[in-house]
Amino acid sequence: MNKIISLCKRRGFVFQSSEIYGGFSSCYDFGPLGVEMKNNIKRVWWDEMIKNHENIVGLDAAILMKPEIWKASGHLTAGFADTLVECKSCHKRYRADEVDSKVCPECGGELTKPRKFNLMMKTFVGPVEEDAATTYLRAETCQGIYVNFENVLNSMRLKIPFGIAQIGKSFRNEITPKDFIFRTREFEQMEMQWFCHPKTAAKYFNYWIKERLNWYLNLGIKKENLRIKEHKKEELPHYAKAGTDIEYHFPFGWREIEGIHNRGDWDLSNHAKNSGKDLSYYNEETKEKYIPYIIETSGGVDRSFFVFLIDAYQEIKGGRTETTKAAKEIEILLKLDKKLTPIKVAVLPLVRNKPNIVKKAKEVYEMLKPHFMCQYDELGSIGRRYRRQDEIATIYAVTIDFETLEKEDVTIRDRDTMKQERVKIKDLISVLKEKLGF
């Protein structure tokens, strides 16, 4: 964990929020490389859902919604609350299910009796803080999908079964946020809600478990680090008829990275009841009218980001470069899938004290920039620069050397194999596009 956290800060993936003011607990800022990687994760997920599956459309619902929605969904009741205990001496709070005894793990003081703690984050809309203006930051993105079910159905002329996908921020007032970006109070979700006939719900539930597991595997996550955990009846959320988690083996143990639930007709039925709107579906062909069942796939952008970083992280003893000094050190390789890596191509002049080589390198960099996410680096030895690029997962390094000036070609170095090949500058864009699958 410490190595991953250090890498994230050192190389511009993740920073502590409000760091110069001492930091703001459980909130994080994604740096230049982090935001690129996050965008890549979201883009790959979006393409998978919208492009690779039939009958799934997108949505971007508002974060702020009428409070009645959260009442109808059960979020303002005991159903969306953690049970906490507090130490009477040091006043530190714990989730009741994480404390085995009646004494504080920190100071040994007596703990209070368990009490419910609602996770919704309250805010106010309007010029004065009065009860009438109270609302909440959304705790999940899916409620925006449910209340737009009829709008999407009618405007897109869809037929059951179909899905609605959404990526967006959610907020929960977690009691014990921990483990870096695994559990935070502000996070981003990738959710898809699949609306289907009640009789087909079990079939689609199993289908989406397999689809979502394969998504992680196809992006390079090691099979032995993933597992499926079915929820027992007593473990199910109040809205679910069945539930399964995809778990990853983090350094701190097996934890959920995505949930797949058969939510039945709970959500649409409750919103229909509380809004007075008929949210049933009418099949013109069979003349059947019913409330659709919902199969939910709910993953976290931040957790996926964390998983991909951990799984890609490698330490290579003895080094991968030719220099004697480097060979005695441990080199870090971040072997991310090429779809996810923040920098696709690095442009490196062999030496920085030769103006002709530097000039040509900058020309190549400017040529590649419109086509790929690139980085230009001329500081330090070429071996050190290769190492820096390996550490941030850059797929290809393009080196401009003395031969380039004579033959108008460059060296392309592959991150994973370290093999090098000479390519003409005029062919460079097409060769890199082919290698990257563009």
C-alpha positions as CSV (number, residue, x, y, z in Angstrom):
1,M,0.0,0.0,0.0
2,N,2.7,2.4,0.9
3,K,4.6,1.8,-2.4
4,I,1.4,2.4,-4.4
5,I,0.5,5.6,-2.5
6,S,4.1,6.8,-2.9
7,L,4.0,6.1,-6.6
8,C,0.7,7.9,-7.0
9,K,2.0,11.1,-5.4
10,R,5.5,11.0,-6.9
11,R,4.3,10.5,-10.5
12,G,1.2,12.7,-10.4
13,F,-1.6,10.1,-10.2
14,V,-3.3,11.0,-6.9
15,F,-2.8,13.8,-4.3
16,Q,-4.3,14.3,-0.9
17,S,-7.1,16.9,-1.1
18,S,-6.3,20.3,0.5
19,E,-2.8,19.0,1.2
20,I,-1.2,22.5,1.8
21,Y,-3.8,23.0,4.5
22,G,-3.1,19.8,6.3
23,G,-5.3,17.6,4.1
24,F,-9.0,16.9,4.1
25,S,-9.8,13.4,5.3
26,S,-10.9,10.8,2.8
27,C,-10.9,13.1,-0.2
28,Y,-8.4,12.9,-3.0
29,D,-7.4,14.9,-6.1
30,F,-6.4,13.1,-9.3
31,G,-3.3,14.6,-10.8
32,P,-2.3,15.0,-14.5
33,L,-1.7,11.3,-15.0
34,G,-4.5,10.2,-12.7
35,V,-7.1,12.1,-14.5
36,E,-6.0,10.7,-17.8
37,M,-6.1,7.2,-16.5
38,K,-9.5,7.8,-14.9
39,N,-10.9,9.1,-18.2
40,N,-9.5,6.1,-20.0
41,I,-11.3,3.7,-17.5
42,K,-14.6,5.6,-18.0
43,R,-14.1,5.6,-21.8
44,V,-13.5,1.9,-21.9
45,W,-16.5,1.2,-19.7
46,W,-18.7,3.5,-21.7
47,D,-17.7,1.9,-25.0
48,E,-18.3,-1.5,-23.5
49,M,-21.8,-0.7,-22.4
50,I,-23.0,1.6,-25.2
51,K,-21.1,0.3,-28.2
52,N,-20.6,-3.4,-27.5
53,H,-24.0,-4.1,-26.1
54,E,-27.3,-3.7,-27.9
55,N,-30.2,-1.6,-26.5
56,I,-28.2,0.3,-23.9
57,V,-28.3,4.1,-23.9
58,G,-26.6,6.8,-21.7
59,L,-27.8,9.4,-19.2
60,D,-26.2,12.1,-17.1
61,A,-28.7,13.0,-14.3
62,A,-28.4,15.9,-11.9
63,I,-26.5,15.4,-8.6
64,L,-29.2,17.5,-6.8
65,M,-32.7,16.1,-6.9
66,K,-35.9,16.6,-4.9
67,P,-35.7,15.1,-1.4
68,E,-38.9,13.1,-2.0
69,I,-36.8,10.9,-4.3
70,W,-34.5,9.9,-1.4
71,K,-37.5,9.2,0.8
72,A,-39.1,7.0,-1.8
73,S,-35.8,5.1,-2.4
74,G,-35.4,4.4,1.4
75,H,-32.2,6.4,1.8
76,L,-33.7,8.7,4.5
77,T,-34.8,5.7,6.6
78,A,-32.8,3.2,8.7
79,G,-32.3,1.2,5.5
80,F,-29.4,3.5,4.4
81,A,-27.5,3.8,7.6
82,D,-24.4,2.3,9.3
83,T,-24.5,1.3,12.9
84,L,-21.8,3.0,14.9
85,V,-20.3,3.0,18.4
86,E,-18.3,5.9,20.0
87,C,-15.5,5.7,22.6
88,K,-16.5,7.7,25.7
89,S,-12.9,8.6,26.3
90,C,-11.3,9.6,23.0
91,H,-14.6,10.0,21.1
92,K,-13.4,8.0,18.1
93,R,-16.2,6.4,16.2
94,Y,-16.2,2.9,14.7
95,R,-18.6,0.8,12.6
96,A,-20.2,-1.7,15.0
97,D,-19.4,-4.6,12.6
98,E,-15.7,-3.7,12.7
99,V,-15.3,-3.8,16.5
100,D,-15.1,-7.2,18.2
101,S,-15.2,-6.1,21.8
102,K,-16.9,-3.4,24.0
103,V,-13.7,-1.4,24.5
104,C,-12.1,1.1,22.1
105,P,-9.3,-0.4,20.0
106,E,-7.5,2.9,20.2
107,C,-7.4,3.7,23.9
108,G,-9.3,0.9,25.7
109,G,-12.1,3.2,26.8
110,E,-15.7,2.2,27.1
111,L,-17.8,2.2,23.9
112,T,-21.3,3.6,23.7
113,K,-24.3,1.4,22.7
114,P,-24.7,1.1,18.9
115,R,-26.8,3.7,17.1
116,K,-27.8,4.3,13.5
117,F,-25.9,6.9,11.5
118,N,-27.4,8.0,8.2
119,L,-24.9,8.3,5.3
120,M,-26.7,11.0,3.3
121,M,-24.9,14.3,2.9
122,K,-27.3,17.2,3.6
123,T,-27.1,20.5,1.8
124,F,-29.3,23.6,1.3
125,V,-30.8,25.1,-1.8
126,G,-31.8,28.7,-1.6
127,P,-30.8,31.9,0.2
128,V,-31.5,30.7,3.7
129,E,-30.9,27.5,5.6
130,E,-34.4,26.5,6.4
131,D,-36.1,23.1,6.4
132,A,-38.0,23.8,3.2
133,A,-34.7,24.2,1.3
134,T,-33.0,21.1,2.6
135,T,-31.9,18.6,0.0
136,Y,-29.1,16.0,-0.3
137,L,-26.1,15.2,-2.4
138,R,-26.9,12.0,-4.2
139,A,-25.7,8.8,-2.5
140,E,-25.8,6.8,-5.7
141,T,-26.3,7.6,-9.4
142,C,-29.0,4.9,-10.1
143,Q,-32.0,6.9,-8.6
144,G,-31.5,9.5,-11.4
145,I,-31.9,6.6,-13.9
146,Y,-35.1,5.3,-12.2
147,V,-36.9,8.6,-12.2
148,N,-36.0,9.1,-15.9
149,F,-37.2,5.6,-16.9
150,E,-40.3,6.9,-18.7
151,N,-38.5,9.8,-20.3
152,V,-35.8,7.6,-21.8
153,L,-38.3,4.9,-22.8
154,N,-40.5,7.3,-24.7
155,S,-37.8,9.6,-26.2
156,M,-35.7,6.7,-27.5
157,R,-38.6,4.4,-28.5
158,L,-37.1,1.5,-26.6
159,K,-38.5,-1.9,-26.0
160,I,-37.9,-4.2,-23.0
161,P,-35.2,-5.4,-22.4
162,F,-33.0,-2.3,-22.4
163,G,-30.4,-0.6,-20.3
164,I,-29.5,2.9,-19.1
165,A,-25.9,3.6,-18.3
166,Q,-24.5,6.5,-16.3
167,I,-21.1,7.7,-14.9
168,G,-21.1,10.3,-12.1
169,K,-20.1,11.5,-8.7
170,S,-21.8,10.2,-5.5
171,F,-21.4,11.2,-1.9
172,R,-21.7,9.3,1.4
173,N,-20.9,10.4,4.8
174,E,-18.8,7.3,5.6
175,I,-18.0,6.8,9.3
176,T,-14.7,5.0,8.7
177,P,-13.3,5.9,5.3
178,K,-9.9,4.2,4.9
179,D,-7.5,2.3,2.7
180,F,-6.5,5.2,0.5
181,I,-9.0,5.7,-2.4
182,F,-10.9,2.5,-1.6
183,R,-13.5,4.0,0.7
184,T,-14.0,7.7,0.5
185,R,-16.8,10.2,1.0
186,E,-16.7,11.5,-2.6
187,F,-16.5,8.9,-5.3
188,E,-17.4,8.2,-8.9
189,Q,-19.7,5.4,-10.0
190,M,-20.2,3.5,-13.3
191,E,-23.7,2.1,-13.2
192,M,-25.9,0.3,-15.7
193,Q,-29.6,-0.5,-14.9
194,W,-31.0,-3.3,-17.1
195,F,-34.8,-3.2,-17.3
196,C,-36.4,-6.6,-18.2
197,H,-39.5,-8.8,-17.8
198,P,-39.7,-10.4,-14.3
199,K,-39.5,-13.9,-15.8
200,T,-36.2,-13.2,-17.5
201,A,-34.5,-11.4,-14.5
202,A,-32.7,-14.5,-13.2
203,K,-31.2,-15.2,-16.7
204,Y,-30.0,-11.6,-17.1
205,F,-28.7,-11.5,-13.5
206,N,-26.3,-14.4,-14.3
207,Y,-25.5,-12.9,-17.7
208,W,-24.3,-9.6,-16.3
209,I,-22.2,-11.3,-13.6
210,K,-20.2,-13.0,-16.3
211,E,-20.0,-9.9,-18.5
212,R,-18.7,-7.7,-15.7
213,L,-16.2,-10.2,-14.5
214,N,-14.9,-10.6,-18.0
215,W,-14.5,-6.8,-18.3
216,Y,-11.8,-6.8,-15.6
217,L,-10.1,-9.9,-17.0
218,N,-10.0,-8.5,-20.5
219,L,-8.2,-5.4,-19.2
220,G,-5.4,-7.5,-17.7
221,I,-6.5,-8.1,-14.1
222,K,-5.0,-11.4,-12.9
223,K,-7.7,-14.2,-12.6
224,E,-6.4,-15.3,-9.2
225,N,-7.0,-11.8,-7.8
226,L,-10.7,-11.8,-8.7
227,R,-13.6,-13.8,-7.2
228,I,-17.4,-13.9,-7.1
229,K,-19.1,-13.6,-3.8
230,E,-22.8,-14.4,-3.6
231,H,-24.9,-12.6,-1.0
232,K,-26.7,-14.7,1.6
233,K,-30.3,-13.8,2.1
234,E,-29.6,-12.0,5.4
235,E,-26.8,-10.0,3.7
236,L,-29.0,-8.6,0.9
237,P,-29.8,-4.9,0.7
238,H,-33.5,-4.0,1.4
239,Y,-34.2,-3.6,-2.3
240,A,-32.6,-6.7,-3.7
241,K,-33.9,-10.2,-4.5
242,A,-30.4,-11.4,-5.3
243,G,-26.9,-10.0,-5.1
244,T,-23.4,-10.8,-6.0
245,D,-20.1,-8.9,-5.5
246,I,-17.0,-9.0,-7.7
247,E,-14.1,-8.9,-5.2
248,Y,-10.5,-8.1,-5.6
249,H,-7.6,-9.3,-3.5
250,F,-6.2,-6.0,-2.2
251,P,-3.1,-5.8,0.1
252,F,-5.6,-5.4,2.9
253,G,-7.8,-8.4,1.9
254,W,-10.7,-9.3,-0.3
255,R,-13.0,-6.4,-0.9
256,E,-15.9,-5.5,-3.3
257,I,-15.1,-3.6,-6.4
258,E,-18.5,-4.1,-8.2
259,G,-22.0,-5.2,-7.2
260,I,-24.5,-6.9,-9.4
261,H,-28.1,-7.0,-8.0
262,N,-31.5,-8.2,-9.0
263,R,-33.5,-5.3,-7.6
264,G,-36.8,-6.7,-8.7
265,D,-39.6,-4.1,-9.2
266,W,-38.8,-2.3,-5.8
267,D,-37.4,0.9,-7.3
268,L,-40.0,1.6,-10.0
269,S,-42.9,0.5,-7.8
270,N,-41.8,2.9,-5.0
271,H,-41.2,5.8,-7.3
272,A,-44.6,5.2,-8.9
273,K,-46.3,5.1,-5.6
274,N,-44.6,8.3,-4.2
275,S,-44.8,10.3,-7.4
276,G,-48.2,9.3,-8.6
277,K,-46.8,8.4,-12.0
278,D,-47.5,5.1,-13.7
279,L,-44.1,3.6,-14.3
280,S,-45.3,0.3,-15.7
281,Y,-44.4,-1.0,-19.2
282,Y,-46.9,-2.0,-21.8
283,N,-46.0,-4.6,-24.4
284,E,-47.9,-3.8,-27.6
285,E,-47.4,-7.2,-29.0
286,T,-48.5,-9.3,-26.0
287,K,-50.8,-6.7,-24.5
288,E,-49.1,-7.3,-21.2
289,K,-48.6,-4.5,-18.6
290,Y,-46.1,-4.9,-15.8
291,I,-43.5,-3.1,-13.7
292,P,-40.1,-4.1,-15.1
293,Y,-37.5,-5.9,-13.0
294,I,-34.0,-4.2,-12.8
295,I,-30.6,-5.9,-12.9
296,E,-28.0,-3.5,-11.7
297,T,-24.3,-3.4,-12.3
298,S,-22.6,-0.9,-10.1
299,G,-18.8,-0.3,-10.1
300,G,-16.6,2.4,-8.8
301,V,-14.2,4.4,-11.0
302,D,-11.9,5.1,-8.1
303,R,-11.9,1.5,-6.9
304,S,-11.3,0.2,-10.5
305,F,-8.4,2.8,-10.8
306,F,-7.0,1.4,-7.6
307,V,-7.3,-2.2,-8.7
308,F,-5.7,-1.6,-12.1
309,L,-2.7,0.2,-10.4
310,I,-2.2,-2.5,-7.8
311,D,-2.4,-5.4,-10.3
312,A,-0.1,-3.7,-12.9
313,Y,2.6,-2.8,-10.3
314,Q,5.8,-4.8,-10.6
315,E,9.2,-4.5,-9.0
316,I,12.1,-5.9,-11.1
317,K,15.3,-6.7,-9.2
318,G,18.5,-6.0,-11.1
319,G,16.9,-3.5,-13.3
320,R,15.9,-3.4,-17.0
321,T,18.4,-0.8,-18.2
322,E,22.0,-1.2,-19.3
323,T,23.7,1.0,-16.9
324,T,25.7,-0.5,-14.0
325,K,24.3,1.7,-11.4
326,A,20.7,1.1,-12.5
327,A,21.3,-2.7,-12.6
328,K,21.9,-2.7,-8.9
329,E,18.6,-1.1,-8.2
330,I,15.0,-2.2,-8.1
331,E,13.0,-0.9,-11.1
332,I,9.3,-0.3,-11.1
333,L,7.2,-1.3,-14.1
334,L,3.5,-0.4,-14.3
335,K,2.2,-2.9,-16.8
336,L,-1.2,-1.3,-17.5
337,D,-3.4,-2.4,-20.4
338,K,-2.7,-0.1,-23.4
339,K,-6.3,1.2,-23.3
340,L,-5.8,2.5,-19.7
341,T,-2.3,3.8,-19.7
342,P,-2.3,7.7,-19.3
343,I,0.7,8.2,-21.7
344,K,0.7,6.2,-24.9
345,V,4.0,7.5,-26.4
346,A,7.1,9.2,-25.0
347,V,9.4,11.2,-27.2
348,L,13.0,11.2,-26.1
349,P,16.1,12.8,-27.6
350,L,19.1,10.6,-27.1
351,V,21.1,13.5,-25.6
352,R,20.1,17.0,-24.8
353,N,23.4,18.8,-25.5
354,K,23.0,18.4,-29.3
355,P,20.7,21.1,-30.7
356,N,20.0,19.2,-33.9
357,I,18.8,16.1,-32.1
358,V,16.7,18.2,-29.6
359,K,15.1,20.1,-32.5
360,K,14.3,17.0,-34.4
361,A,12.8,15.4,-31.3
362,K,10.5,18.3,-30.7
363,E,9.4,18.2,-34.3
364,V,8.5,14.5,-33.9
365,Y,6.7,15.3,-30.6
366,E,4.6,18.1,-32.2
367,M,3.8,15.7,-35.1
368,L,2.5,12.9,-32.7
369,K,0.7,15.1,-30.2
370,P,-2.6,15.5,-32.2
371,H,-2.9,11.7,-32.5
372,F,-1.7,10.3,-29.1
373,M,-1.4,11.3,-25.5
374,C,2.4,12.0,-25.5
375,Q,5.1,13.2,-23.2
376,Y,8.4,14.8,-24.1
377,D,11.4,14.2,-21.8
378,E,15.0,15.2,-22.2
379,L,16.2,15.3,-18.6
380,G,18.7,12.7,-17.4
381,S,20.3,9.7,-19.1
382,I,18.3,7.7,-21.7
383,G,18.2,4.7,-19.3
384,R,16.7,6.9,-16.5
385,R,14.1,8.3,-18.9
386,Y,13.1,4.8,-20.0
387,R,12.7,3.9,-16.3
388,R,10.5,6.9,-15.7
389,Q,8.3,6.0,-18.6
390,D,8.0,2.4,-17.4
391,E,7.0,3.6,-14.0
392,I,4.0,5.5,-15.4
393,A,3.0,2.7,-17.8
394,T,4.0,4.4,-21.1
395,I,3.6,1.8,-23.9
396,Y,6.1,3.1,-26.4
397,A,9.2,5.3,-26.2
398,V,10.3,7.0,-29.4
399,T,14.0,7.9,-29.3
400,I,15.7,10.4,-31.7
401,D,19.4,9.8,-32.1
402,F,22.3,10.6,-34.4
403,E,21.1,8.1,-37.0
404,T,17.8,9.9,-37.1
405,L,19.5,13.0,-38.6
406,E,20.9,10.9,-41.4
407,K,18.1,8.5,-42.2
408,E,14.9,10.2,-41.0
409,D,14.0,7.3,-38.8
410,V,13.6,6.7,-35.1
411,T,13.7,3.9,-32.6
412,I,10.5,2.6,-31.0
413,R,11.0,0.8,-27.7
414,D,8.2,-1.5,-26.4
415,R,7.5,-1.2,-22.7
416,D,6.8,-4.9,-22.1
417,T,9.3,-6.6,-24.3
418,M,12.0,-3.8,-24.4
419,K,12.5,-4.7,-28.0
420,Q,13.5,-1.9,-30.3
421,E,12.8,-1.3,-34.0
422,R,13.7,1.4,-36.5
423,V,10.7,3.2,-38.2
424,K,10.8,5.9,-40.7
425,I,9.4,9.2,-39.4
426,K,6.9,9.4,-42.3
427,D,5.5,6.1,-41.2
428,L,5.6,6.7,-37.5
429,I,1.9,7.7,-36.9
430,S,0.5,4.8,-38.8
431,V,2.8,2.3,-37.2
432,L,1.9,3.5,-33.7
433,K,-1.8,3.6,-34.5
434,E,-1.6,-0.1,-35.6
435,K,0.4,-1.1,-32.4
436,L,-2.0,0.7,-30.1
437,G,-5.1,-0.5,-31.9
438,F,-6.4,2.9,-32.9
